[in-house]
Amino acid sequence: MAEGLYRVELTAIFLARLDAIEAFLTEADAAFAFDDLLDELRATVIPNLARFPRIGRRYLANPPQSAEALAQLALLPAGAAAALREYLHGDYLMLYTAIDAQETVYLLSIRHHRQLSFDFASLWPGTSRQVKE
């Protein structure tokens, strides 16, 4: 039954974003919300992505409209932008990509739905601006 499951890996940037979310929630006296997020990642998000790596919508299904965002996307390696997907869970939007040849899903970033952008500069070398939606 485990056949066909993708491995789900959390990138260093995803883990750093989790640290930032934890700091924010702790400062807002809502540390319990971070514990809930971790529980939901383990119990729901990761198993869903392992079974259904294409569950999220394509990031470019609603392409960004700003000149800055379009310029940022143009700096990504060939095919990278087209492979990006978004997974919405509760108050959080996660950016990920699924690599079929490796049967692996890479969680690239996470943000609260009220944040403005993903930081692509830290995801790929050679990029320097954030993509704003």
MODELLER restraints for C-alpha pairs under 7 A, 6 or more apart:
rsr = mdl.restraints
at = mdl.atoms
rsr.add(forms.Gaussian(group=physical.xy_distance, feature=features.Distance(at['CA:5:A'], at['CA:50:A']), mean=5.15, stdev=0.5))
rsr.add(forms.Gaussian(group=physical.xy_distance, feature=features.Distance(at['CA:5:A'], at['CA:51:A']), mean=5.22, stdev=0.5))
rsr.add(forms.Gaussian(group=physical.xy_distance, feature=features.Distance(at['CA:6:A'], at['CA:50:A']), mean=4.49, stdev=0.5))
rsr.add(forms.Gaussian(group=physical.xy_distance, feature=features.Distance(at['CA:6:A'], at['CA:51:A']), mean=6.56, stdev=0.5))
rsr.add(forms.Gaussian(group=physical.xy_distance, feature=features.Distance(at['CA:6:A'], at['CA:103:A']), mean=4.81, stdev=0.5))
rsr.add(forms.Gaussian(group=physical.xy_distance, feature=features.Distance(at['CA:6:A'], at['CA:104:A']), mean=5.03, stdev=0.5))
rsr.add(forms.Gaussian(group=physical.xy_distance, feature=features.Distance(at['CA:6:A'], at['CA:105:A']), mean=6.51, stdev=0.5))
rsr.add(forms.Gaussian(group=physical.xy_distance, feature=features.Distance(at['CA:7:A'], at['CA:50:A']), mean=5.99, stdev=0.5))
rsr.add(forms.Gaussian(group=physical.xy_distance, feature=features.Distance(at['CA:7:A'], at['CA:103:A']), mean=6.32, stdev=0.5))
rsr.add(forms.Gaussian(group=physical.xy_distance, feature=features.Distance(at['CA:7:A'], at['CA:104:A']), mean=4.62, stdev=0.5))
rsr.add(forms.Gaussian(group=physical.xy_distance, feature=features.Distance(at['CA:7:A'], at['CA:105:A']), mean=6.11, stdev=0.5))
rsr.add(forms.Gaussian(group=physical.xy_distance, feature=features.Distance(at['CA:8:A'], at['CA:46:A']), mean=6.47, stdev=0.5))
rsr.add(forms.Gaussian(group=physical.xy_distance, feature=features.Distance(at['CA:8:A'], at['CA:50:A']), mean=6.14, stdev=0.5))
rsr.add(forms.Gaussian(group=physical.xy_distance, feature=features.Distance(at['CA:8:A'], at['CA:104:A']), mean=5.72, stdev=0.5))
rsr.add(forms.Gaussian(group=physical.xy_distance, feature=features.Distance(at['CA:8:A'], at['CA:105:A']), mean=4.69, stdev=0.5))
rsr.add(forms.Gaussian(group=physical.xy_distance, feature=features.Distance(at['CA:8:A'], at['CA:106:A']), mean=5.96, stdev=0.5))
rsr.add(forms.Gaussian(group=physical.xy_distance, feature=features.Distance(at['CA:9:A'], at['CA:105:A']), mean=6.18, stdev=0.5))
rsr.add(forms.Gaussian(group=physical.xy_distance, feature=features.Distance(at['CA:9:A'], at['CA:106:A']), mean=4.98, stdev=0.5))
rsr.add(forms.Gaussian(group=physical.xy_distance, feature=features.Distance(at['CA:9:A'], at['CA:107:A']), mean=6.14, stdev=0.5))
rsr.add(forms.Gaussian(group=physical.xy_distance, feature=features.Distance(at['CA:10:A'], at['CA:106:A']), mean=6.00, stdev=0.5))
rsr.add(forms.Gaussian(group=physical.xy_distance, feature=features.Distance(at['CA:10:A'], at['CA:107:A']), mean=4.96, stdev=0.5))
rsr.add(forms.Gaussian(group=physical.xy_distance, feature=features.Distance(at['CA:10:A'], at['CA:108:A']), mean=6.90, stdev=0.5))
rsr.add(forms.Gaussian(group=physical.xy_distance, feature=features.Distance(at['CA:11:A'], at['CA:106:A']), mean=6.61, stdev=0.5))
rsr.add(forms.Gaussian(group=physical.xy_distance, feature=features.Distance(at['CA:11:A'], at['CA:107:A']), mean=6.04, stdev=0.5))
rsr.add(forms.Gaussian(group=physical.xy_distance, feature=features.Distance(at['CA:11:A'], at['CA:108:A']), mean=5.71, stdev=0.5))
rsr.add(forms.Gaussian(group=physical.xy_distance, feature=features.Distance(at['CA:13:A'], at['CA:108:A']), mean=6.40, stdev=0.5))
rsr.add(forms.Gaussian(group=physical.xy_distance, feature=features.Distance(at['CA:13:A'], at['CA:109:A']), mean=6.22, stdev=0.5))
rsr.add(forms.Gaussian(group=physical.xy_distance, feature=features.Distance(at['CA:14:A'], at['CA:107:A']), mean=6.37, stdev=0.5))
rsr.add(forms.Gaussian(group=physical.xy_distance, feature=features.Distance(at['CA:14:A'], at['CA:108:A']), mean=5.26, stdev=0.5))
rsr.add(forms.Gaussian(group=physical.xy_distance, feature=features.Distance(at['CA:14:A'], at['CA:109:A']), mean=4.37, stdev=0.5))
rsr.add(forms.Gaussian(group=physical.xy_distance, feature=features.Distance(at['CA:14:A'], at['CA:110:A']), mean=6.10, stdev=0.5))
rsr.add(forms.Gaussian(group=physical.xy_distance, feature=features.Distance(at['CA:17:A'], at['CA:109:A']), mean=6.60, stdev=0.5))
rsr.add(forms.Gaussian(group=physical.xy_distance, feature=features.Distance(at['CA:17:A'], at['CA:110:A']), mean=6.16, stdev=0.5))
rsr.add(forms.Gaussian(group=physical.xy_distance, feature=features.Distance(at['CA:22:A'], at['CA:31:A']), mean=6.92, stdev=0.5))
rsr.add(forms.Gaussian(group=physical.xy_distance, feature=features.Distance(at['CA:22:A'], at['CA:34:A']), mean=5.74, stdev=0.5))
rsr.add(forms.Gaussian(group=physical.xy_distance, feature=features.Distance(at['CA:25:A'], at['CA:31:A']), mean=5.27, stdev=0.5))
rsr.add(forms.Gaussian(group=physical.xy_distance, feature=features.Distance(at['CA:25:A'], at['CA:33:A']), mean=6.96, stdev=0.5))
rsr.add(forms.Gaussian(group=physical.xy_distance, feature=features.Distance(at['CA:25:A'], at['CA:34:A']), mean=6.62, stdev=0.5))
rsr.add(forms.Gaussian(group=physical.xy_distance, feature=features.Distance(at['CA:49:A'], at['CA:55:A']), mean=6.83, stdev=0.5))
rsr.add(forms.Gaussian(group=physical.xy_distance, feature=features.Distance(at['CA:53:A'], at['CA:98:A']), mean=6.12, stdev=0.5))
rsr.add(forms.Gaussian(group=physical.xy_distance, feature=features.Distance(at['CA:53:A'], at['CA:105:A']), mean=6.62, stdev=0.5))
rsr.add(forms.Gaussian(group=physical.xy_distance, feature=features.Distance(at['CA:56:A'], at['CA:85:A']), mean=5.56, stdev=0.5))
rsr.add(forms.Gaussian(group=physical.xy_distance, feature=features.Distance(at['CA:56:A'], at['CA:86:A']), mean=4.99, stdev=0.5))
rsr.add(forms.Gaussian(group=physical.xy_distance, feature=features.Distance(at['CA:56:A'], at['CA:87:A']), mean=4.48, stdev=0.5))
rsr.add(forms.Gaussian(group=physical.xy_distance, feature=features.Distance(at['CA:57:A'], at['CA:85:A']), mean=5.45, stdev=0.5))
rsr.add(forms.Gaussian(group=physical.xy_distance, feature=features.Distance(at['CA:57:A'], at['CA:86:A']), mean=5.37, stdev=0.5))
rsr.add(forms.Gaussian(group=physical.xy_distance, feature=features.Distance(at['CA:57:A'], at['CA:87:A']), mean=6.76, stdev=0.5))
rsr.add(forms.Gaussian(group=physical.xy_distance, feature=features.Distance(at['CA:58:A'], at['CA:84:A']), mean=6.15, stdev=0.5))
rsr.add(forms.Gaussian(group=physical.xy_distance, feature=features.Distance(at['CA:58:A'], at['CA:85:A']), mean=4.37, stdev=0.5))
rsr.add(forms.Gaussian(group=physical.xy_distance, feature=features.Distance(at['CA:58:A'], at['CA:86:A']), mean=6.28, stdev=0.5))
rsr.add(forms.Gaussian(group=physical.xy_distance, feature=features.Distance(at['CA:59:A'], at['CA:84:A']), mean=5.39, stdev=0.5))
rsr.add(forms.Gaussian(group=physical.xy_distance, feature=features.Distance(at['CA:59:A'], at['CA:85:A']), mean=4.72, stdev=0.5))
rsr.add(forms.Gaussian(group=physical.xy_distance, feature=features.Distance(at['CA:59:A'], at['CA:86:A']), mean=5.64, stdev=0.5))
rsr.add(forms.Gaussian(group=physical.xy_distance, feature=features.Distance(at['CA:60:A'], at['CA:82:A']), mean=6.60, stdev=0.5))
rsr.add(forms.Gaussian(group=physical.xy_distance, feature=features.Distance(at['CA:64:A'], at['CA:70:A']), mean=6.68, stdev=0.5))
rsr.add(forms.Gaussian(group=physical.xy_distance, feature=features.Distance(at['CA:64:A'], at['CA:132:A']), mean=6.84, stdev=0.5))
rsr.add(forms.Gaussian(group=physical.xy_distance, feature=features.Distance(at['CA:64:A'], at['CA:133:A']), mean=5.08, stdev=0.5))
rsr.add(forms.Gaussian(group=physical.xy_distance, feature=features.Distance(at['CA:68:A'], at['CA:131:A']), mean=6.85, stdev=0.5))
rsr.add(forms.Gaussian(group=physical.xy_distance, feature=features.Distance(at['CA:69:A'], at['CA:131:A']), mean=4.31, stdev=0.5))
rsr.add(forms.Gaussian(group=physical.xy_distance, feature=features.Distance(at['CA:69:A'], at['CA:132:A']), mean=5.58, stdev=0.5))
rsr.add(forms.Gaussian(group=physical.xy_distance, feature=features.Distance(at['CA:72:A'], at['CA:127:A']), mean=6.75, stdev=0.5))
rsr.add(forms.Gaussian(group=physical.xy_distance, feature=features.Distance(at['CA:72:A'], at['CA:129:A']), mean=6.22, stdev=0.5))
rsr.add(forms.Gaussian(group=physical.xy_distance, feature=features.Distance(at['CA:72:A'], at['CA:131:A']), mean=6.18, stdev=0.5))
rsr.add(forms.Gaussian(group=physical.xy_distance, feature=features.Distance(at['CA:73:A'], at['CA:81:A']), mean=6.46, stdev=0.5))
rsr.add(forms.Gaussian(group=physical.xy_distance, feature=features.Distance(at['CA:75:A'], at['CA:127:A']), mean=6.06, stdev=0.5))
rsr.add(forms.Gaussian(group=physical.xy_distance, feature=features.Distance(at['CA:76:A'], at['CA:124:A']), mean=6.88, stdev=0.5))
rsr.add(forms.Gaussian(group=physical.xy_distance, feature=features.Distance(at['CA:83:A'], at['CA:97:A']), mean=5.85, stdev=0.5))
rsr.add(forms.Gaussian(group=physical.xy_distance, feature=features.Distance(at['CA:84:A'], at['CA:95:A']), mean=6.80, stdev=0.5))
rsr.add(forms.Gaussian(group=physical.xy_distance, feature=features.Distance(at['CA:84:A'], at['CA:96:A']), mean=5.86, stdev=0.5))
rsr.add(forms.Gaussian(group=physical.xy_distance, feature=features.Distance(at['CA:84:A'], at['CA:97:A']), mean=5.04, stdev=0.5))
rsr.add(forms.Gaussian(group=physical.xy_distance, feature=features.Distance(at['CA:85:A'], at['CA:95:A']), mean=5.83, stdev=0.5))
rsr.add(forms.Gaussian(group=physical.xy_distance, feature=features.Distance(at['CA:85:A'], at['CA:96:A']), mean=5.36, stdev=0.5))
rsr.add(forms.Gaussian(group=physical.xy_distance, feature=features.Distance(at['CA:85:A'], at['CA:97:A']), mean=5.88, stdev=0.5))
rsr.add(forms.Gaussian(group=physical.xy_distance, feature=features.Distance(at['CA:86:A'], at['CA:93:A']), mean=6.60, stdev=0.5))
rsr.add(forms.Gaussian(group=physical.xy_distance, feature=features.Distance(at['CA:86:A'], at['CA:94:A']), mean=5.56, stdev=0.5))
rsr.add(forms.Gaussian(group=physical.xy_distance, feature=features.Distance(at['CA:86:A'], at['CA:95:A']), mean=4.80, stdev=0.5))
rsr.add(forms.Gaussian(group=physical.xy_distance, feature=features.Distance(at['CA:86:A'], at['CA:96:A']), mean=6.34, stdev=0.5))
rsr.add(forms.Gaussian(group=physical.xy_distance, feature=features.Distance(at['CA:87:A'], at['CA:93:A']), mean=5.78, stdev=0.5))
rsr.add(forms.Gaussian(group=physical.xy_distance, feature=features.Distance(at['CA:87:A'], at['CA:94:A']), mean=5.10, stdev=0.5))
rsr.add(forms.Gaussian(group=physical.xy_distance, feature=features.Distance(at['CA:87:A'], at['CA:95:A']), mean=6.55, stdev=0.5))
rsr.add(forms.Gaussian(group=physical.xy_distance, feature=features.Distance(at['CA:88:A'], at['CA:94:A']), mean=6.30, stdev=0.5))
rsr.add(forms.Gaussian(group=physical.xy_distance, feature=features.Distance(at['CA:91:A'], at['CA:112:A']), mean=5.68, stdev=0.5))
rsr.add(forms.Gaussian(group=physical.xy_distance, feature=features.Distance(at['CA:91:A'], at['CA:113:A']), mean=5.54, stdev=0.5))
rsr.add(forms.Gaussian(group=physical.xy_distance, feature=features.Distance(at['CA:92:A'], at['CA:110:A']), mean=6.64, stdev=0.5))
rsr.add(forms.Gaussian(group=physical.xy_distance, feature=features.Distance(at['CA:92:A'], at['CA:111:A']), mean=5.55, stdev=0.5))
rsr.add(forms.Gaussian(group=physical.xy_distance, feature=features.Distance(at['CA:92:A'], at['CA:112:A']), mean=4.53, stdev=0.5))
rsr.add(forms.Gaussian(group=physical.xy_distance, feature=features.Distance(at['CA:92:A'], at['CA:113:A']), mean=5.39, stdev=0.5))
rsr.add(forms.Gaussian(group=physical.xy_distance, feature=features.Distance(at['CA:93:A'], at['CA:110:A']), mean=5.70, stdev=0.5))
rsr.add(forms.Gaussian(group=physical.xy_distance, feature=features.Distance(at['CA:93:A'], at['CA:111:A']), mean=5.48, stdev=0.5))
rsr.add(forms.Gaussian(group=physical.xy_distance, feature=features.Distance(at['CA:93:A'], at['CA:112:A']), mean=6.26, stdev=0.5))
rsr.add(forms.Gaussian(group=physical.xy_distance, feature=features.Distance(at['CA:93:A'], at['CA:113:A']), mean=5.98, stdev=0.5))
rsr.add(forms.Gaussian(group=physical.xy_distance, feature=features.Distance(at['CA:94:A'], at['CA:109:A']), mean=5.63, stdev=0.5))
rsr.add(forms.Gaussian(group=physical.xy_distance, feature=features.Distance(at['CA:94:A'], at['CA:110:A']), mean=4.30, stdev=0.5))
rsr.add(forms.Gaussian(group=physical.xy_distance, feature=features.Distance(at['CA:94:A'], at['CA:111:A']), mean=6.52, stdev=0.5))
rsr.add(forms.Gaussian(group=physical.xy_distance, feature=features.Distance(at['CA:95:A'], at['CA:107:A']), mean=6.25, stdev=0.5))
rsr.add(forms.Gaussian(group=physical.xy_distance, feature=features.Distance(at['CA:95:A'], at['CA:108:A']), mean=5.42, stdev=0.5))
rsr.add(forms.Gaussian(group=physical.xy_distance, feature=features.Distance(at['CA:95:A'], at['CA:109:A']), mean=5.10, stdev=0.5))
rsr.add(forms.Gaussian(group=physical.xy_distance, feature=features.Distance(at['CA:95:A'], at['CA:110:A']), mean=6.26, stdev=0.5))
rsr.add(forms.Gaussian(group=physical.xy_distance, feature=features.Distance(at['CA:96:A'], at['CA:105:A']), mean=6.88, stdev=0.5))
rsr.add(forms.Gaussian(group=physical.xy_distance, feature=features.Distance(at['CA:96:A'], at['CA:106:A']), mean=5.49, stdev=0.5))
rsr.add(forms.Gaussian(group=physical.xy_distance, feature=features.Distance(at['CA:96:A'], at['CA:107:A']), mean=4.47, stdev=0.5))
rsr.add(forms.Gaussian(group=physical.xy_distance, feature=features.Distance(at['CA:96:A'], at['CA:108:A']), mean=5.03, stdev=0.5))
rsr.add(forms.Gaussian(group=physical.xy_distance, feature=features.Distance(at['CA:97:A'], at['CA:105:A']), mean=5.75, stdev=0.5))
rsr.add(forms.Gaussian(group=physical.xy_distance, feature=features.Distance(at['CA:97:A'], at['CA:106:A']), mean=5.45, stdev=0.5))
rsr.add(forms.Gaussian(group=physical.xy_distance, feature=features.Distance(at['CA:97:A'], at['CA:107:A']), mean=6.85, stdev=0.5))
rsr.add(forms.Gaussian(group=physical.xy_distance, feature=features.Distance(at['CA:98:A'], at['CA:104:A']), mean=5.80, stdev=0.5))
rsr.add(forms.Gaussian(group=physical.xy_distance, feature=features.Distance(at['CA:98:A'], at['CA:105:A']), mean=4.25, stdev=0.5))
rsr.add(forms.Gaussian(group=physical.xy_distance, feature=features.Distance(at['CA:98:A'], at['CA:106:A']), mean=6.28, stdev=0.5))
rsr.add(forms.Gaussian(group=physical.xy_distance, feature=features.Distance(at['CA:99:A'], at['CA:105:A']), mean=6.25, stdev=0.5))
rsr.add(forms.Gaussian(group=physical.xy_distance, feature=features.Distance(at['CA:116:A'], at['CA:132:A']), mean=6.07, stdev=0.5))
rsr.add(forms.Gaussian(group=physical.xy_distance, feature=features.Distance(at['CA:116:A'], at['CA:133:A']), mean=6.83, stdev=0.5))
rsr.add(forms.Gaussian(group=physical.xy_distance, feature=features.Distance(at['CA:117:A'], at['CA:130:A']), mean=6.34, stdev=0.5))
rsr.add(forms.Gaussian(group=physical.xy_distance, feature=features.Distance(at['CA:117:A'], at['CA:131:A']), mean=5.68, stdev=0.5))
rsr.add(forms.Gaussian(group=physical.xy_distance, feature=features.Distance(at['CA:117:A'], at['CA:132:A']), mean=4.79, stdev=0.5))
rsr.add(forms.Gaussian(group=physical.xy_distance, feature=features.Distance(at['CA:117:A'], at['CA:133:A']), mean=6.35, stdev=0.5))
rsr.add(forms.Gaussian(group=physical.xy_distance, feature=features.Distance(at['CA:118:A'], at['CA:130:A']), mean=6.21, stdev=0.5))
rsr.add(forms.Gaussian(group=physical.xy_distance, feature=features.Distance(at['CA:118:A'], at['CA:131:A']), mean=6.06, stdev=0.5))
rsr.add(forms.Gaussian(group=physical.xy_distance, feature=features.Distance(at['CA:119:A'], at['CA:130:A']), mean=4.79, stdev=0.5))
rsr.add(forms.Gaussian(group=physical.xy_distance, feature=features.Distance(at['CA:119:A'], at['CA:131:A']), mean=6.70, stdev=0.5))
rsr.add(forms.Gaussian(group=physical.xy_distance, feature=features.Distance(at['CA:120:A'], at['CA:127:A']), mean=6.70, stdev=0.5))
rsr.add(forms.Gaussian(group=physical.xy_distance, feature=features.Distance(at['CA:120:A'], at['CA:129:A']), mean=6.92, stdev=0.5))
rsr.add(forms.Gaussian(group=physical.xy_distance, feature=features.Distance(at['CA:120:A'], at['CA:130:A']), mean=5.70, stdev=0.5))
rsr.add(forms.Gaussian(group=physical.xy_distance, feature=features.Distance(at['CA:120:A'], at['CA:131:A']), mean=6.67, stdev=0.5))
rsr.add(forms.Gaussian(group=physical.xy_distance, feature=features.Distance(at['CA:121:A'], at['CA:127:A']), mean=4.44, stdev=0.5))
rsr.add(forms.Gaussian(group=physical.xy_distance, feature=features.Distance(at['CA:121:A'], at['CA:128:A']), mean=4.58, stdev=0.5))
rsr.add(forms.Gaussian(group=physical.xy_distance, feature=features.Distance(at['CA:121:A'], at['CA:129:A']), mean=5.68, stdev=0.5))
rsr.add(forms.Gaussian(group=physical.xy_distance, feature=features.Distance(at['CA:121:A'], at['CA:130:A']), mean=6.45, stdev=0.5))
